[in-house]
């Protein structure tokens, strides 16, 4: 049975428990869990390395900093505004 919650389909807790029990009994739960964990680790690593490399390039090469500054400046200002609104509350 599916429940409509906030406009999306959500399984009932009992459906989740039945699925977990069936897949663990069949032996596919751990294979799928490992695949998901591995994909998460790979994606996190790629994203982290990309961010580190871009951050280093921004700090070292003024040309790249000048090219990306129009995109970064509004994000920095917005983050500062959100921080200041949170400090006032």
Secondary structure by P-SEA (a helix, b strand, c coil): cccccccbbbbcaaaaaaaaaaaaaacaaaaaaaaaaaaaaaaaaaaaaaaaaaaaaaaccaaaaaaaaaaaaaaaaaaaaaaaaaaac
